[in-house]
Amino acid sequence: MQGRLRRLLCAPPPPRSLLSRALSSSPPPGGGGGVAVKQVTLGNLGEALEELRGRVREATFVGLDLEMSGVTSAPWRDTFELDRADVRYLKLRDSAERFAALQLGVCPFRWDPAKSAFVAHPHNFFIFPRKELSDCSSHEFLCQTTSIDFLAKYQFDFNTCFREGISYLSRAQEEEALQKINLLHQDETSASSTTSEGDGDMPLKRAADILFTERMKNNFKEWRDVIVSKPDSHLSKNIKCTAGQFQTVFFKMRPAIMLNGFSSHQLQLIQQVLRKNFRDLVYVCTYGEDETSEKRVVYSDTDDDKILLMKDVQEDLLKNREARVKSAIGIRHVIDLLSSERKLIVGHSCFLDIAQVYSKFVGPLPSSIKEFALSIHTIFPHIADTRHLMTVNQAVQKLMKQKSKSLSSAFSLLCPSSHSYAEKSSSLSPVRIEVGGDKTMSSCFISGAKHEAGYDAYMTGCVFAQLCTYLDIKFEQLSPQDNLATNNKLQKHINLLSPSWNSGTVLDLSSGMERPEPGYMRRYPAAVYDNIVLIWGFMSKVRPKEIKDCIRKVFGTGSVTSVFSIDSTAALVQFKKSESVNDFLDLKAVLERTDSAISILHPLSTILEGGQTRAAKYDTYRDICSSSESKYLFADQAEAVCATSKNQVPENVDDNLISDVQQSILDGTLLTSVNKGDGTKSGSKNEDADDITCQHILDALHNNRALFGNRMRSQ
């Protein structure tokens, strides 16, 4: 008892921000229910890593969660139901690359047979990407105001994050830094072996420089002469020189002088004095533990000894630089630990979290979703998404019916009723979960709260444990050597991530392929991407119904299956037939270049008003989403991309074809058998020009395109 009291009394005081939160009389909204979460910052990272290694090694599975500075940089970068898999991935990649990870939650869960319960150890790591290496650029990231406001609502500790957050290097950044160091080492080694007397000498024009170099030459000569004539004199006292006193020290078992208080210009002059006048005195620059440089003049009595000295110095410098890189790895040690132990990682709707982990701690995200999936699978071979697991069991589906699929909702419905905020949800016996702490329960433990990464990782693991009971997994039958990820009842449900809540698919990480998600109810007809046209740049806000109505007047009542609004400036229109896409693009091009009554009377004037409306096929939508441009409105983004891209949106119809169509309209030579919207046909050969309709133009386009093609083939 006295020993424990002594440890508590000797524990360092907690950071003020954490202490104020721990002692707060009013818990945050949806508070943490008294669960102790270990808060990890720069100050206790080393200790926390040592403890976490043992926890992860013993764990049955590990809950994972991230808190980020934002999710989407613009409304049109939200993932939509009509997004193709590659477009959806491009949007998620943009989010992972632009926004910062502010907290990492890691919660190992160990099954304890003696207690018939899981023991959880939630950890909350604060992250801040500060610049750790002098030759690396500073990190930049976006903040989404709604996300920051949301975190503030739940009392996110921004002060601790920015002042005490743990920085990091990704694997790619570490490799690049080490390559730079090795190249620099090779250059320095090569330079030292080829440097000759007179290299880099500065002309002495100022009287001050001349006097300084002469004085230093005399001082070094006097010190060197004493070393040579009285080899043991430097062991007992300082050597007095005419211009003051040098303090003799040892450097690698050789007598040396510390050069303190000199300017960089004076140090250059000193190096020049040594090169020109002393073959047995060597200028050496090294770095201390605090990365401050230390300059010395070292006595080396032979050429061989001098070569050995410089080799030792360069090797020490290389090791020092490598150590600086290793120390900058920071919180990535946690990710490397989880990867090396190959434990089952559990997240909730965690595709973006995993993409963030890859972007921040592995390297630049791959260009395709398949490559991303396969790369992640090599790093984390076992991942379970609780959002997907909720869809594979009918009892859970029934329980969650009409309920939000959010983590907090799933936690309140599925987790044990021992928590005051949990509902009794099932006749199944709940899995017991206890929260463990360290021996001291020091000040770094505070009560967790929703939307804190450490507590959310704990909730995710709790939800997963309960979902396993619905899959008839008996934890009591598990031995410590069993790998839960290989359990027959669970194995077919892991490594399947939901790319987004509205994708209607799951991504198989082992193959990189997507498959339909069971039980997903679509709001829109299934997308046929060859049938979709992208329209943007409306002069005024046009509702999807208005777009659909004006297009149907031209192409028929059943021609358009759906219209999806991207934002107020753009929409995706899905036609029933793929040929309608080309017809629409051709018709738009003709109408915009026709100076006649046709341009006033046609039904498409609703969306073509102002002459700024543009349209393209679905692949252009993908190209716009893949751009690094960052505009808030989609129309602005599209114009920026199309203005700078080498593959600009092409003109839809050849100028010669448009000219032929216009002439055929004016000459009244349109073909007969034009299909009207009601399905009847009209003979248009002798119709008055005032009666020309958009259907006439479409027919003329088809006719003249065929004639134009025949002319080209005959040439």
C-alpha positions in Angstrom: 0.0 0.0 0.0 2.8 2.4 0.9 4.7 1.5 -2.3 1.7 2.3 -4.4 1.0 5.5 -2.6 4.7 6.5 -3.1 4.4 5.9 -6.9 1.3 8.0 -7.1 2.9 10.8 -5.1 6.0 10.7 -7.3 4.1 10.6 -10.6 4.7 13.7 -12.8 1.8 16.2 -12.9 -0.5 15.7 -15.9 -0.6 18.2 -18.7 -3.0 21.0 -17.7 -5.3 20.3 -20.7 -5.7 16.6 -19.8 -6.1 17.4 -16.1 -8.9 20.0 -16.7 -10.7 17.5 -18.9 -10.3 14.7 -16.4 -11.7 16.9 -13.6 -14.5 18.4 -15.6 -17.8 18.3 -13.8 -19.8 18.0 -17.0 -18.9 15.1 -19.2 -18.7 15.6 -23.0 -21.8 14.8 -25.0 -22.3 11.1 -25.1 -19.5 10.6 -22.5 -17.2 7.7 -22.3 -18.9 5.8 -19.4 -15.8 5.8 -17.2 -13.6 3.8 -19.6 -9.9 4.7 -18.9 -8.0 5.5 -22.1 -4.3 6.0 -22.1 -3.3 9.3 -23.6 0.0 9.2 -25.5 2.0 12.3 -26.5 5.6 13.0 -27.3 6.5 12.9 -23.7 5.5 9.3 -23.0 5.7 7.7 -26.5 8.7 5.5 -25.6 7.1 4.1 -22.5 3.7 3.6 -24.2 5.4 1.7 -27.1 7.1 -0.7 -24.8 3.9 -1.5 -23.1 1.9 -1.7 -26.3 4.3 -4.2 -27.8 3.4 -6.7 -25.2 -0.4 -5.9 -25.3 -0.5 -6.4 -29.1 1.6 -9.6 -29.0 -1.0 -11.1 -26.6 -4.0 -9.7 -28.3 -6.7 -11.7 -30.0 -7.6 -8.7 -32.2 -6.9 -4.9 -32.2 -9.4 -2.1 -32.6 -8.3 0.8 -34.8 -9.7 4.3 -35.4 -8.5 7.7 -36.6 -9.7 11.3 -36.1 -8.9 13.6 -39.1 -8.9 17.3 -39.8 -11.6 16.8 -42.5 -13.3 14.4 -44.9 -14.0 16.2 -48.2 -12.5 19.3 -49.6 -15.7 20.2 -51.6 -19.3 18.9 -51.7 -18.7 17.3 -55.1 -15.9 15.2 -53.7 -18.4 13.3 -51.5 -18.8 9.7 -52.7 -22.1 9.3 -54.7 -24.1 6.2 -55.5 -23.4 6.8 -59.3 -19.6 6.9 -58.8 -17.7 4.2 -60.5 -15.2 2.3 -58.4 -12.2 4.1 -59.8 -13.9 7.5 -59.3 -14.9 6.7 -55.7 -11.3 5.7 -55.0 -10.0 8.9 -56.5 -12.2 10.9 -54.2 -11.2 8.9 -51.1 -7.5 9.2 -52.1 -7.9 13.0 -52.4 -9.3 13.1 -48.9 -6.6 10.9 -47.4 -3.9 13.0 -49.0 -5.2 16.5 -48.2 -6.3 16.1 -44.6 -4.3 15.3 -41.5 -4.6 12.5 -39.1 -4.9 14.1 -35.6 -5.4 11.1 -33.4 -4.7 7.4 -33.8 -6.7 5.0 -31.6 -5.3 1.5 -30.9 -7.1 -0.9 -28.5 -5.7 -4.4 -28.1 -8.3 -7.0 -26.9 -7.0 -10.1 -25.2 -9.2 -13.1 -24.4 -8.8 -14.1 -20.7 -10.0 -17.7 -20.2 -9.9 -17.4 -16.5 -12.3 -14.4 -16.5 -14.3 -15.6 -19.6 -13.9 -12.0 -20.8 -11.9 -9.8 -23.1 -9.5 -7.4 -21.5 -9.1 -4.2 -23.5 -6.3 -1.6 -23.3 -7.4 1.5 -25.2 -4.6 4.0 -26.3 -5.1 7.4 -27.8 -2.1 8.8 -29.7 -2.0 12.5 -30.5 -0.5 13.2 -33.9 1.0 16.4 -35.4 3.1 16.3 -38.6 5.8 18.7 -37.5 9.0 19.0 -39.5 11.6 16.7 -38.0 14.4 16.7 -40.6 16.1 19.9 -41.8 16.2 18.8 -45.4 12.6 17.8 -45.6 9.7 20.2 -46.5 7.1 21.2 -44.0 3.8 19.3 -44.0 0.7 21.1 -45.3 -2.9 19.9 -44.8 -6.4 21.1 -45.1 -8.9 21.7 -42.3 -12.7 21.2 -43.0 -14.5 23.7 -40.7 -17.4 21.3 -40.1 -15.0 18.5 -39.0 -13.1 20.9 -36.7 -16.3 22.2 -35.2 -17.5 18.6 -34.7 -14.3 17.6 -32.9 -14.5 20.8 -30.8 -18.1 19.9 -29.8 -16.7 16.6 -28.3 -13.9 18.5 -26.5 -11.1 17.5 -28.8 -7.9 18.7 -27.2 -6.3 20.8 -30.0 -3.6 22.3 -27.7 -2.3 18.8 -26.8 -2.4 17.8 -30.4 -0.5 20.7 -31.8 2.0 21.2 -28.9 2.6 17.6 -27.9 1.4 15.5 -30.9 3.8 12.9 -32.2 5.3 13.4 -35.6 6.2 10.7 -38.2 7.9 9.7 -41.3 6.3 7.3 -43.8 8.2 4.3 -45.0 8.7 6.1 -48.4 9.9 9.3 -46.6 12.3 7.3 -44.5 13.7 5.5 -47.5 14.1 8.7 -49.4 15.9 10.4 -46.5 18.3 7.5 -46.1 19.1 7.5 -49.8 19.9 11.2 -49.5 22.2 10.6 -46.6 24.0 7.8 -48.4 24.5 9.9 -51.5 25.8 12.8 -49.3 28.1 10.4 -47.5 29.5 9.2 -50.8 30.0 12.7 -52.0 31.8 13.8 -48.8 34.0 10.7 -48.9 34.9 11.3 -52.5 35.5 15.0 -51.9 37.8 14.4 -48.9 40.0 12.0 -51.0 40.4 14.4 -53.9 40.7 17.7 -52.1 44.1 19.3 -52.6 45.9 22.3 -51.2 44.5 25.6 -52.5 41.0 24.2 -53.2 38.3 26.7 -52.1 40.8 29.4 -50.9 39.3 32.8 -50.4 41.3 35.9 -51.5 42.2 38.0 -48.4 41.3 41.5 -49.3 40.2 43.0 -46.0 42.8 43.9 -43.4 40.7 42.3 -40.7 40.8 38.9 -42.5 44.6 39.2 -43.0 45.2 40.0 -39.3 42.8 37.2 -38.2 44.5 34.5 -40.4 48.0 35.5 -39.3 47.0 35.5 -35.6 45.3 32.0 -35.9 48.3 30.7 -37.8 50.6 31.7 -34.9 48.2 30.3 -32.3 47.9 26.9 -34.0 51.7 26.8 -34.6 52.4 27.5 -30.9 49.8 24.8 -29.8 51.1 22.3 -32.3 54.7 22.9 -31.3 54.0 22.2 -27.6 52.1 19.0 -28.5 55.0 17.8 -30.6 57.8 18.8 -28.2 56.0 17.8 -25.0 53.6 15.0 -25.9 52.3 14.7 -22.3 51.8 18.4 -21.5 48.3 18.5 -22.8 47.2 15.9 -20.2 47.8 18.1 -17.2 47.1 21.7 -18.2 46.0 24.2 -20.8 48.5 25.4 -23.3 49.0 29.2 -23.3 49.3 31.0 -26.6 50.3 34.5 -27.3 46.8 35.6 -28.3 45.0 33.9 -25.5 44.4 30.3 -24.3 43.2 27.2 -26.2 41.6 24.5 -24.1 43.0 21.1 -25.1 40.5 18.2 -25.2 40.5 14.7 -26.6 38.8 13.6 -29.8 39.1 9.9 -30.7 42.2 9.5 -28.5 43.9 12.5 -30.2 44.6 16.0 -28.7 42.3 18.6 -30.1 41.0 22.2 -29.7 37.3 23.2 -29.4 36.5 26.1 -31.8 33.8 28.0 -29.9 32.6 31.5 -30.5 33.8 31.9 -34.1 31.5 33.1 -36.9 31.0 31.0 -40.0 33.2 33.3 -42.0 36.0 33.0 -39.4 35.6 29.2 -39.5 36.2 29.3 -43.3 39.3 31.3 -42.8 40.5 28.9 -40.1 40.0 25.9 -42.5 42.0 27.8 -45.1 44.9 28.5 -42.6 45.0 24.8 -41.8 45.0 23.6 -45.4 47.9 26.0 -46.4 50.1 25.8 -43.3 49.5 22.6 -41.3 49.6 19.0 -42.7 49.2 17.5 -39.2 46.2 19.6 -38.0 42.7 18.6 -39.2 39.5 20.6 -39.1 36.6 18.3 -37.9 32.9 19.1 -37.6 30.6 16.7 -35.7 27.1 16.8 -34.2 26.1 16.3 -30.6 23.0 14.5 -29.3 21.0 17.7 -29.5 22.0 18.1 -33.2 24.2 21.1 -32.4 27.4 21.2 -34.4 30.8 20.9 -32.7 33.9 22.2 -34.5 37.4 21.1 -33.6 41.0 21.2 -34.7 42.6 17.8 -34.2 46.3 16.9 -34.2 47.1 13.9 -36.4 50.8 13.1 -36.7 50.8 10.9 -39.9 49.0 10.9 -43.2 47.7 7.4 -42.5 46.4 8.5 -39.1 44.8 11.5 -40.8 43.0 9.3 -43.3 41.8 7.0 -40.5 40.6 10.0 -38.5 38.5 11.4 -41.4 37.1 8.0 -42.1 36.0 7.7 -38.5 34.5 11.2 -38.6 32.5 10.5 -41.7 31.2 7.1 -40.4 30.1 8.8 -37.2 28.4 11.6 -39.2 26.6 8.9 -41.3 25.4 7.1 -38.1 24.3 10.4 -36.6 22.2 11.3 -39.6 20.7 7.8 -39.8 19.8 8.0 -36.1 18.1 11.3 -36.7 16.0 9.7 -39.4 15.1 6.8 -37.2 14.1 9.1 -34.4 11.8 11.0 -36.7 9.8 7.8 -37.5 7.7 8.7 -34.4 4.2 7.3 -34.4 4.8 5.1 -37.4 6.4 2.7 -34.9 2.8 1.8 -33.9 1.8 1.0 -37.5 5.0 -1.1 -38.0 4.2 -2.9 -34.8 0.6 -3.8 -35.9 1.9 -4.9 -39.3 4.7 -7.1 -37.9 2.5 -8.9 -35.4 0.0 -9.6 -38.2 -3.0 -9.4 -35.8 -6.6 -9.1 -36.9 -7.3 -5.3 -37.2 -10.9 -4.2 -36.6 -12.4 -0.9 -37.8 -15.8 0.5 -38.4 -16.5 1.8 -41.9 -12.7 2.0 -42.0 -11.8 2.3 -45.7 -10.9 6.0 -45.3 -9.0 5.2 -42.0 -7.0 2.6 -43.8 -6.3 4.9 -46.7 -5.1 7.6 -44.2 -2.8 5.1 -42.6 -1.3 4.2 -46.0 -0.9 7.8 -47.1 0.6 9.0 -43.8 2.7 6.0 -42.7 3.4 4.0 -45.9 3.7 6.3 -48.8 1.8 7.9 -51.7 -1.4 6.1 -52.4 -1.4 3.9 -55.5 -3.1 5.1 -58.6 -5.8 2.3 -58.7 -8.1 0.8 -56.1 -6.9 -2.7 -57.0 -3.2 -1.8 -56.4 -4.2 -0.1 -53.1 -6.2 -3.2 -51.9 -3.3 -5.6 -52.7 -0.7 -3.3 -51.1 -2.8 -3.0 -47.9 -3.3 -6.7 -47.8 0.5 -7.2 -47.6 0.8 -4.8 -44.7 -2.3 -5.8 -42.8 -3.3 -9.4 -43.9 -6.3 -9.5 -41.7 -8.8 -6.6 -41.5 -12.5 -6.8 -40.4 -15.0 -4.0 -41.0 -17.8 -4.0 -38.5 -20.1 -2.1 -40.8 -19.8 -4.9 -43.3 -20.2 -7.6 -40.6 -23.6 -6.0 -39.6 -24.9 -6.8 -43.1 -24.1 -10.6 -43.1 -26.4 -11.8 -40.3 -30.2 -11.5 -40.6 -30.7 -11.1 -36.8 -28.3 -8.1 -36.8 -30.0 -6.7 -39.9 -33.3 -7.0 -38.2 -32.0 -5.4 -35.0 -30.3 -2.5 -36.9 -33.4 -1.9 -39.2 -34.3 1.7 -39.3 -31.3 2.5 -37.1 -28.2 4.4 -38.0 -25.2 2.3 -39.0 -22.9 4.7 -37.1 -20.4 3.3 -34.5 -22.1 4.9 -31.5 -25.5 3.5 -32.6 -24.1 0.0 -33.1 -22.4 0.2 -29.7 -25.5 1.2 -27.9 -27.5 -1.6 -29.5 -25.1 -4.5 -29.4 -22.8 -4.0 -26.4 -23.4 -5.3 -22.9 -26.1 -3.7 -20.7 -23.5 -3.1 -18.0 -23.0 0.2 -19.6 -25.7 2.7 -18.7 -26.1 3.9 -22.3 -26.5 0.4 -23.8 -29.8 -1.1 -24.7 -30.8 -4.7 -24.1 -30.8 -5.8 -27.6 -30.7 -9.6 -27.9 -31.3 -12.9 -26.1 -27.7 -13.9 -26.8 -25.4 -13.7 -23.9 -23.2 -10.7 -24.4 -19.4 -11.0 -24.4 -17.9 -9.6 -21.2 -15.3 -6.9 -21.7 -13.1 -5.4 -19.0 -10.8 -2.4 -19.4 -7.3 -2.8 -18.1 -4.7 -0.3 -17.0 -1.1 -0.2 -16.0 0.2 -0.7 -12.4 0.1 3.0 -11.5 -3.0 4.2 -13.3 -1.0 7.4 -13.8 -2.3 10.8 -14.9 -2.1 9.9 -18.6 -5.3 7.8 -18.1 -8.5 9.8 -18.5 -12.1 8.9 -19.1 -12.7 8.3 -22.8 -15.3 10.1 -24.9 -17.0 9.5 -28.2 -15.1 10.7 -31.2 -11.8 10.4 -29.4 -9.8 7.9 -31.5 -8.8 5.8 -28.5 -12.3 5.4 -27.2 -13.8 4.8 -30.7 -11.2 2.0 -31.2 -12.5 0.5 -27.9 -16.1 0.8 -29.0 -15.2 -0.7 -32.4 -13.6 -3.7 -30.7 -16.7 -4.1 -28.4 -19.1 -4.1 -31.4 -16.9 -6.7 -33.2 -16.9 -9.0 -30.2 -20.7 -8.9 -30.0 -21.1 -9.4 -33.7 -18.9 -12.5 -33.5 -21.6 -14.1 -31.2 -24.1 -13.7 -34.0 -21.7 -15.7 -36.2 -21.8 -18.4 -33.5 -18.1 -17.9 -32.6 -17.4 -19.4 -29.1 -14.6 -17.5 -27.6 -14.5 -19.9 -24.7 -13.3 -22.5 -27.1 -10.3 -20.4 -28.2 -6.9 -21.2 -27.0 -4.1 -18.6 -26.7 -2.4 -20.0 -29.8 -5.6 -19.8 -32.0 -5.6 -17.1 -34.7 -9.1 -15.6 -34.7 -8.6 -14.4 -38.3 -8.5 -18.0 -39.5 -11.7 -19.1 -37.7 -13.9 -20.8 -40.3 -17.0 -18.9 -39.2 -15.3 -15.5 -39.5 -12.7 -16.0 -42.2 -15.1 -15.5 -45.1 -16.2 -12.1 -43.7 -12.8 -10.5 -43.2 -10.7 -8.5 -45.7 -14.0 -7.1 -47.1 -14.2 -3.3 -46.7 -17.1 -1.1 -47.6 -15.5 1.7 -49.8 -18.3 4.1 -48.7 -21.7 4.0 -47.1 -23.5 4.4 -50.4 -21.3 2.3 -52.8 -23.4 -0.8 -52.5 -20.3 -2.9 -52.8 -17.5 -4.3 -50.7 -13.8 -4.4 -51.7 -12.0 -7.8 -51.4 -8.5 -6.8 -50.2 -7.1 -10.2 -51.2 -8.1 -9.8 -54.9 -8.6 -6.1 -55.3 -12.1 -6.8 -56.8 -15.4 -5.3 -55.7 -18.6 -7.3 -55.2 -22.2 -6.4 -54.3 -22.9 -5.8 -50.6 -25.7 -8.0 -49.3 -28.9 -6.3 -48.4 -28.0 -2.9 -49.9 -31.0 -0.9 -51.1 -30.2 1.3 -54.1 -31.8 4.8 -54.3 -30.9 5.1 -58.0 -31.1 2.6 -60.9 -27.8 0.7 -61.3 -25.3 2.8 -63.2 -24.4 1.9 -66.8 -21.4 4.2 -67.3 -21.5 4.1 -71.1 -25.0 5.6 -70.8 -24.0 8.6 -68.6 -23.2 12.1 -69.7 -21.6 14.8 -67.5 -23.1 18.3 -67.8 -21.7 21.4 -66.0 -21.6 25.2 -66.1 -25.3 26.0 -65.9 -26.0 29.7 -66.0 -28.4 29.4 -63.1 -29.3 26.6 -60.7 -31.3 23.9 -62.5 -33.0 21.2 -60.6 -32.6 17.5 -61.7 -36.3 17.3 -62.6 -35.9 20.2 -65.0 -32.9 18.6 -66.6 -34.8 15.4 -67.0 -37.9 17.1 -68.4 -36.1 19.1 -71.1 -34.0 16.1 -72.3 -37.1 13.9 -72.4 -38.9 16.4 -74.7 -36.1 15.7 -77.3 -35.3 12.1 -76.8 -38.6 10.7 -75.6 -40.3 10.1 -72.3 -38.4 6.9 -71.4 -35.0 8.1 -72.6 -33.6 9.2 -69.3 -33.4 6.8 -66.3 -31.9 9.1 -63.7 -30.4 12.6 -63.1 -28.0 13.0 -60.2 -27.0 16.4 -59.0 -23.3 16.7 -58.3 -23.6 20.2 -56.9 -25.5 23.3 -58.0 -23.3 23.6 -61.1 -23.2 20.1 -62.5 -25.1 16.9 -62.9 -24.8 13.3 -64.2 -27.5 12.2 -66.6 -28.0 8.5 -67.3 -29.8 7.6 -70.6 -31.6 4.4 -71.3 -29.5 3.8 -74.4 -25.7 4.3 -74.9 -26.2 5.9 -78.4 -28.2 8.7 -76.8 -25.0 10.0 -75.2 -23.4 10.7 -78.5 -26.7 12.1 -79.9 -26.9 14.5 -76.9 -23.4 15.7 -77.3 -23.8 16.1 -81.1 -27.1 17.9 -80.7 -25.7 20.3 -78.1 -22.7 21.2 -80.4 -25.0 21.9 -83.3 -27.5 24.0 -81.3 -24.7 26.1 -79.8 -23.3 26.9 -83.3 -26.6 27.5 -85.0 -27.7 31.2 -85.3 -31.3 30.6 -86.3 -34.7 30.3 -84.7 -33.8 26.7 -83.9 -31.5 27.9 -81.1 -34.4 29.7 -79.5 -37.1 27.1 -79.9 -35.3 23.9 -78.8 -36.2 22.4 -75.4 -32.6 22.2 -74.3 -32.4 25.9 -73.9 -33.2 25.3 -70.2 -29.7 23.9 -69.6 -27.8 25.6 -72.5 -28.8 29.1 -71.6 -25.9 31.5 -71.5 -23.6 29.5 -73.7 -21.4 28.3 -70.8 -22.8 24.8 -70.4 -20.4 22.0 -71.2 -20.9 18.3 -71.5 -18.7 15.2 -71.8 -18.7 11.4 -71.3 -18.2 9.7 -67.9 -14.4 9.3 -68.3 -14.0 13.1 -68.3 -15.7 13.0 -64.8 -13.0 10.6 -63.7 -10.3 12.9 -65.1 -11.7 15.9 -63.3 -11.9 14.0 -60.0 -8.3 12.8 -60.4 -6.9 16.3 -60.7 -4.9 17.9 -57.9 -6.8 21.1 -58.6 -9.0 22.1 -55.6 -12.0 24.2 -56.5 -15.1 24.3 -54.3 -17.6 24.3 -57.2 -17.5 21.5 -59.7 -17.9 23.8 -62.7 -14.8 25.7 -61.6 -12.9 22.5 -61.1 -13.9 21.2 -64.5 -12.8 24.4 -66.3 -9.5 24.5 -64.4 -8.8 20.9 -65.4 -9.9 21.2 -69.0 -8.0 24.5 -69.4 -4.7 23.0 -68.2 -5.0 19.4 -69.3 -3.4 18.2 -72.5 -6.5 16.0 -73.0 -9.0 18.7 -73.1 -12.7 18.0 -73.6 -12.9 17.4 -77.3 -15.3 19.1 -79.6 -18.2 16.8 -80.0 -18.7 17.1 -83.8 -16.5 17.9 -86.7 -16.9 21.4 -88.1 -17.6 20.0 -91.6 -20.3 17.8 -90.2 -21.9 20.7 -88.4 -21.8 22.8 -91.6 -23.4 20.0 -93.6 -26.2 19.6 -91.0 -26.9 23.3 -91.0 -27.0 23.4 -94.8 -29.3 20.3 -94.9 -31.6 22.0 -92.5 -31.7 25.2 -94.5 -32.2 23.3 -97.8 -35.0 21.2 -96.4 -33.3 18.0 -97.3 -33.8 16.1 -94.0 -34.6 12.4 -94.4 -38.0 11.1 -93.9 -39.0 8.6 -91.2 -38.0 10.9 -88.3 -39.2 9.3 -85.0 -41.1 11.7 -82.8 -41.5 11.5 -79.1 -44.9 9.8 -79.4 -43.5 7.1 -81.6 -45.0 8.3 -84.9 -43.1 9.3 -88.0 -43.1 12.5 -90.0 -42.0 13.1 -93.5 -39.8 16.2 -93.3 -38.6 16.6 -96.8 -40.8 19.6 -97.6 -41.5 20.9 -94.2 -41.2 24.6 -93.6 -37.9 25.7 -91.9 -40.0 27.2 -89.1 -41.3 23.7 -88.2 -37.8 22.2 -87.8 -37.5 20.3 -84.5 -34.6 19.0 -82.5 -35.5 15.5 -83.8 -34.9 16.8 -87.3 -31.4 17.9 -86.2 -30.8 14.5 -84.7 -31.8 12.8 -87.9 -29.7 15.1 -90.0 -26.7 14.4 -87.7 -27.1 10.7 -88.2 -27.5 11.1 -92.0 -24.6 13.5 -92.5 -22.3 11.6 -90.1 -22.8 8.6 -92.4 -22.3 10.6 -95.5 -19.2 12.3 -93.9 -17.8 8.9 -93.0 -18.4 7.6 -96.6 -16.5 10.6 -98.0 -13.6 10.0 -95.7 -13.4 6.3 -96.6 -13.5 7.1 -100.3 -10.6 9.6 -100.2 
